[in-house]
């Protein structure tokens, strides 16, 4: 059902990104799948770099947040074989590298939240945190991680 929804939305997920440090991309624990922090990589390069809004506009940061979701779902698909095993999105943690006087972190992370709802419908509504930070790895403007409830957990 989710795989069909992706096709209907014209979304083709990238290959699952490989870790850039000492961690694994995902961990299954009971009925939960924890997806490690994802940066906005597209075709092997960061989509945008810098702080929001000094070097990256809110709109571009929202696009980066959406790319993080695509990468996170690619990791989930790689782990589960199919996204049809996802019962719901439980939690999204979003981090925005921002200038000290920027306070619209939720607006940036809405790019990810709205996409998850478009893909998963009501099951895409999730708990969330949107936090501003001084910096992120590789000067990325956004990083996010996901916790997914999975069907037929091992």
Backbone bond lengths (Angstrom), bond angles and torsions (degrees), N, CA, C in turn:
res aa  C-N    CA-C-N  psi(-1)  N-CA   C-N-CA  omega(-1)  CA-C   N-CA-C  phi
1 X - - - 1.449 - - 1.535 111.08 -
2 X 1.328 116.88 -45.48 1.467 120.04 178.29 1.531 110.07 -69.21
3 X 1.312 116.48 -40.75 1.472 119.56 178.05 1.527 110.07 -60.19
4 X 1.328 117.55 -39.22 1.469 121.73 177.75 1.533 110.03 -65.95
5 X 1.327 116.63 -41.57 1.458 120.76 179.49 1.527 110.96 -62.40
6 X 1.319 116.89 -40.00 1.471 119.68 176.09 1.527 110.67 -58.76
7 X 1.329 116.01 -46.23 1.475 119.55 179.01 1.521 110.90 -61.44
8 X 1.341 116.88 -43.08 1.468 119.98 -179.42 1.523 112.16 -64.39
9 X 1.319 116.40 -31.97 1.467 120.39 177.70 1.525 112.37 -83.50
10 X 1.343 116.78 -3.74 1.457 120.83 -179.49 1.521 113.35 72.78
11 X 1.332 115.93 25.84 1.464 120.94 -179.01 1.517 109.73 -96.90
12 X 1.320 115.45 123.37 1.459 121.52 173.20 1.521 106.87 -114.49
13 X 1.317 115.82 113.17 1.458 119.89 -177.67 1.523 110.69 -70.84
14 X 1.331 116.15 146.86 1.465 119.83 176.95 1.533 110.11 -74.76
15 X 1.303 115.72 174.37 1.468 119.50 169.12 1.523 107.36 -63.94
16 X 1.322 116.08 147.62 1.460 120.03 -179.67 1.528 109.62 -61.66
17 X 1.341 117.41 126.07 1.459 119.45 178.13 1.526 110.92 -65.66
18 X 1.291 116.61 146.44 1.461 122.12 177.60 1.522 108.97 -88.99
19 X 1.311 118.12 150.75 1.477 121.05 179.44 1.527 111.61 -57.96
20 X 1.329 115.15 145.24 1.465 120.28 177.81 1.524 110.82 -103.50
21 X 1.331 117.40 5.81 1.470 121.75 179.68 1.531 108.47 -152.15
22 X 1.315 117.46 -158.87 1.468 123.00 -174.34 1.532 111.77 -91.13
23 X 1.321 116.47 79.89 1.462 122.68 177.21 1.520 108.26 -162.30
24 X 1.323 115.65 170.54 1.458 120.68 175.02 1.527 108.19 -104.85
25 X 1.326 118.30 152.89 1.462 120.61 -176.31 1.529 114.10 -68.31
26 X 1.338 116.79 -28.33 1.467 119.31 -177.58 1.518 109.80 -155.49
27 X 1.330 114.41 153.68 1.462 121.27 176.33 1.521 107.32 -137.46
28 X 1.325 115.15 127.16 1.461 121.51 175.11 1.523 107.85 -94.98
29 X 1.324 116.37 125.44 1.466 122.28 178.85 1.524 107.75 -132.71
30 X 1.325 116.19 105.24 1.457 119.77 -175.44 1.513 109.78 63.14
31 X 1.328 116.45 -124.43 1.464 120.59 -178.93 1.526 112.49 -97.24
32 X 1.333 117.19 12.62 1.461 120.82 -179.97 1.518 111.11 -112.82
33 X 1.320 115.44 142.94 1.457 122.31 172.94 1.522 107.25 -116.70
34 X 1.326 115.88 118.98 1.454 122.80 179.16 1.529 107.85 -97.75
35 X 1.327 115.89 121.25 1.463 121.62 178.82 1.527 107.75 -100.60
36 X 1.319 116.36 123.60 1.465 121.13 179.85 1.525 110.92 -61.37
37 X 1.320 115.37 162.26 1.456 121.35 -179.73 1.520 112.33 -52.60
38 X 1.314 115.06 133.25 1.462 122.30 -179.13 1.516 109.91 -116.70
39 X 1.317 114.62 135.67 1.454 121.96 175.26 1.530 108.81 -99.12
40 X 1.331 117.15 163.87 1.469 119.78 -177.54 1.534 113.64 -80.69
41 X 1.331 115.82 60.19 1.466 120.28 175.53 1.525 110.14 -78.60
42 X 1.316 115.56 136.53 1.463 122.39 170.54 1.527 106.55 -137.60
43 X 1.305 115.99 124.82 1.465 121.38 -179.10 1.529 111.89 53.86
44 X 1.320 116.16 39.40 1.454 121.22 174.23 1.514 116.50 82.85
45 X 1.324 117.97 1.14 1.468 120.82 179.73 1.525 109.23 -131.56
46 X 1.334 115.77 153.02 1.459 119.33 175.46 1.526 109.48 -65.31
47 X 1.305 115.70 135.73 1.469 122.19 179.48 1.528 110.64 -62.81
48 X 1.328 116.90 -42.93 1.466 123.82 177.74 1.517 107.53 -142.26
49 X 1.326 117.40 157.17 1.459 121.81 174.73 1.528 109.03 -135.15
50 X 1.320 115.01 150.29 1.455 120.34 176.07 1.510 112.79 113.06
51 X 1.312 113.88 -179.76 1.461 121.41 -177.24 1.527 111.02 -90.60
52 X 1.317 114.17 149.28 1.459 122.63 176.10 1.529 106.81 -94.66
53 X 1.314 119.97 133.17 1.452 130.17 -5.82 1.529 113.80 -95.58
54 X 1.326 118.40 7.67 1.478 120.78 -174.75 1.522 112.75 -58.03
55 X 1.353 117.22 -48.77 1.463 120.15 -179.89 1.532 112.98 -113.05
56 X 1.317 116.92 -19.20 1.470 121.84 -176.78 1.526 108.00 -127.67
57 X 1.329 117.07 124.42 1.471 120.38 -179.98 1.525 110.28 -69.12
58 X 1.306 116.23 162.37 1.466 121.09 176.60 1.526 109.70 -58.07
59 X 1.330 117.37 -42.14 1.466 121.06 -179.71 1.527 111.68 -63.66
60 X 1.322 116.85 -42.66 1.467 120.78 178.11 1.527 110.27 -67.02
61 X 1.328 117.50 -36.16 1.464 120.87 177.63 1.534 110.57 -67.85
62 X 1.327 117.60 -35.50 1.465 120.39 174.62 1.526 110.45 -63.35
63 X 1.329 116.26 -41.24 1.465 120.68 176.11 1.539 110.03 -61.44
64 X 1.328 116.65 -41.03 1.463 120.84 177.70 1.524 110.46 -63.33
65 X 1.331 117.05 -39.60 1.471 120.84 177.98 1.530 110.63 -62.89
66 X 1.318 116.91 -40.09 1.469 120.26 176.78 1.530 110.94 -63.54
67 X 1.335 116.58 -40.36 1.467 119.69 178.58 1.524 110.39 -64.03
68 X 1.316 116.95 -37.45 1.474 120.41 175.54 1.527 110.39 -59.38
69 X 1.330 117.66 -40.55 1.469 121.16 177.71 1.526 109.95 -63.37
70 X 1.325 117.67 -45.89 1.468 119.76 178.52 1.523 110.16 -56.04
71 X 1.326 116.68 -43.52 1.462 120.58 -179.30 1.527 111.22 -67.32
72 X 1.322 116.96 -41.03 1.465 120.63 178.71 1.530 110.74 -63.77
73 X 1.329 117.11 -41.66 1.461 119.95 179.15 1.530 110.86 -68.85
74 X 1.321 117.08 -32.07 1.465 119.77 175.40 1.528 110.49 -64.40
75 X 1.321 116.59 -39.55 1.469 120.76 176.04 1.523 109.86 -64.42
76 X 1.337 116.59 -43.64 1.470 120.47 179.14 1.523 110.83 -61.66
77 X 1.325 116.84 -44.05 1.468 120.23 179.02 1.523 110.63 -63.54
78 X 1.315 116.44 -40.30 1.461 120.80 179.06 1.537 110.24 -61.66
79 X 1.317 116.88 -39.32 1.467 121.77 -179.53 1.529 111.90 -74.31
80 X 1.330 115.82 -43.57 1.476 121.27 -172.56 1.528 113.84 -94.76
81 X 1.300 118.95 -11.93 1.464 127.08 -174.36 1.521 111.93 80.11
82 X 1.317 118.32 -37.24 1.464 122.72 177.92 1.521 109.82 -144.51
83 X 1.323 116.19 142.98 1.463 120.16 176.28 1.521 111.97 -75.10
84 X 1.324 117.66 -8.39 1.461 120.29 176.20 1.526 111.58 -65.57
85 X 1.323 117.60 -12.55 1.461 121.28 175.85 1.528 112.78 -82.70
86 X 1.323 117.72 -6.05 1.463 120.94 179.16 1.526 108.98 -81.95
87 X 1.333 115.78 120.14 1.469 121.01 179.16 1.526 111.17 -84.58
88 X 1.338 116.67 -36.87 1.465 120.54 177.32 1.512 110.29 -168.49
89 X 1.314 114.48 158.84 1.456 121.89 171.38 1.523 105.61 -87.93
90 X 1.318 116.62 120.98 1.463 121.17 -176.41 1.524 110.94 -90.51
91 X 1.329 116.63 -49.17 1.458 120.61 -171.38 1.520 110.86 -146.88
92 X 1.307 115.97 139.24 1.456 123.41 171.65 1.522 106.62 -123.13
93 X 1.312 116.77 127.80 1.463 121.57 172.23 1.522 106.84 -111.90
94 X 1.327 116.47 121.38 1.450 120.99 -176.71 1.520 111.47 -120.24
95 X 1.317 115.53 136.20 1.461 122.57 -178.00 1.523 108.24 -124.25
96 X 1.325 115.77 132.30 1.460 121.63 -177.86 1.520 108.66 -121.55
97 X 1.313 117.42 119.40 1.468 121.38 173.30 1.516 106.49 -74.47
98 X 1.327 115.60 115.44 1.457 117.24 -170.49 1.519 112.54 -138.49
99 X 1.317 113.34 158.74 1.452 121.06 173.43 1.527 107.89 -64.76
100 X 1.342 116.98 153.24 1.473 119.44 -176.17 1.521 114.57 -59.52
101 X 1.314 117.94 -26.81 1.467 120.30 -177.63 1.528 113.22 -98.86
102 X 1.332 117.64 18.22 1.470 122.04 179.45 1.522 109.30 -98.40
103 X 1.332 116.46 132.48 1.464 120.79 -175.67 1.527 113.13 -130.92
104 X 1.311 117.76 14.51 1.464 121.14 -176.85 1.528 112.55 -101.61
105 X 1.313 117.01 34.34 1.463 120.91 -179.85 1.528 112.08 -54.57
106 X 1.353 118.31 -42.76 1.469 117.76 178.49 1.524 113.25 -59.67
107 X 1.324 117.98 -35.82 1.475 120.54 179.50 1.524 110.56 -63.96
108 X 1.327 117.11 -37.76 1.466 120.58 178.47 1.525 109.62 -65.85
109 X 1.315 117.59 -48.93 1.460 121.63 -176.16 1.522 111.47 -70.81
110 X 1.338 117.36 -19.23 1.473 119.62 173.15 1.521 111.27 -57.02
111 X 1.328 117.53 -29.21 1.466 119.62 176.56 1.514 111.39 -56.67
112 X 1.329 116.61 -40.19 1.467 121.73 177.84 1.524 111.23 -76.00
113 X 1.318 116.65 -45.72 1.469 120.49 -177.46 1.518 112.31 -61.36
114 X 1.321 116.63 -44.66 1.464 120.45 -179.86 1.530 111.20 -64.09
115 X 1.321 116.74 -37.89 1.462 120.48 178.10 1.527 110.89 -65.32
116 X 1.320 117.43 -43.22 1.465 120.17 179.39 1.527 111.04 -61.87
117 X 1.325 117.13 -39.11 1.465 119.65 177.47 1.528 110.72 -67.67
118 X 1.325 118.08 -37.77 1.470 120.80 178.36 1.527 110.80 -63.40
119 X 1.314 116.58 -37.31 1.463 120.39 -178.16 1.519 112.10 -79.27
120 X 1.327 117.04 -46.74 1.465 121.71 -171.78 1.528 113.94 -101.01
121 X 1.328 118.33 -2.64 1.457 120.22 -177.44 1.521 110.48 64.68
122 X 1.328 116.80 -142.78 1.468 121.20 -178.73 1.527 111.54 -59.10
123 X 1.326 117.46 -29.62 1.469 120.99 179.05 1.526 112.40 -72.75
124 X 1.320 116.32 -8.42 1.453 120.74 177.49 1.514 113.26 -89.85
125 X 1.345 116.95 -10.01 1.471 119.90 176.02 1.516 107.67 -72.16
126 X 1.327 116.96 133.63 1.452 121.29 -167.70 1.512 111.25 -142.94
127 X 1.323 116.12 164.03 1.455 120.14 167.63 1.527 106.97 -77.49
128 X 1.335 116.54 159.79 1.455 117.41 -170.63 1.510 111.91 -158.48
129 X 1.318 113.33 155.45 1.454 121.72 167.18 1.527 106.72 -133.26
130 X 1.327 116.20 140.36 1.465 122.44 176.32 1.519 106.54 -129.76
131 X 1.324 116.53 111.78 1.453 122.15 -170.95 1.526 110.42 -123.48
132 X 1.303 116.02 139.70 1.453 121.07 171.98 1.513 109.74 -90.47
133 X 1.328 116.25 136.98 1.460 121.84 -179.29 1.524 109.95 -131.18
134 X 1.336 115.97 161.09 1.466 121.43 -178.33 1.521 111.96 -69.48
135 X 1.339 116.87 -36.92 1.460 119.83 179.11 1.516 109.41 -160.00
136 X 1.334 115.18 162.91 1.461 122.66 176.70 1.526 108.32 -131.85
137 X 1.333 117.35 162.96 1.458 119.93 -179.46 1.539 112.29 -53.82
138 X 1.313 115.05 139.98 1.469 123.61 175.42 1.526 113.22 60.59
139 X 1.334 117.57 18.42 1.461 123.68 -179.28 1.532 112.25 67.43
140 X 1.329 116.60 27.39 1.466 120.82 176.62 1.526 109.35 -68.10
141 X 1.333 117.52 147.21 1.465 119.90 177.88 1.532 113.11 -81.92
142 X 1.341 117.11 -22.15 1.458 121.67 -174.68 1.523 109.27 -143.46
143 X 1.324 115.74 144.69 1.459 122.14 169.56 1.516 106.49 -141.91
144 X 1.328 116.33 143.85 1.458 118.57 176.03 1.513 110.72 -145.06
145 X 1.323 114.46 158.38 1.460 120.58 171.83 1.520 108.21 -132.55
146 X 1.320 115.34 161.91 1.462 121.61 -177.26 1.518 110.76 -130.73
147 X 1.325 114.74 150.35 1.464 122.10 166.48 1.517 105.57 -120.99
148 X 1.338 116.17 124.51 1.456 122.85 -177.69 1.514 110.14 -116.64
149 X 1.318 116.47 141.37 1.460 122.41 171.34 1.515 106.30 -89.00
150 X 1.334 116.08 128.61 1.452 118.89 -176.52 1.527 111.53 -114.42
151 X 1.321 113.87 148.58 1.467 121.95 175.41 1.518 108.82 -83.25
152 X 1.322 116.82 152.28 1.460 121.30 175.39 1.505 112.38 53.88
153 X 1.339 115.96 44.17 1.459 120.25 179.62 1.522 109.84 -64.67
154 X 1.329 114.58 147.77 1.472 120.58 179.83 1.499 110.52 -72.63
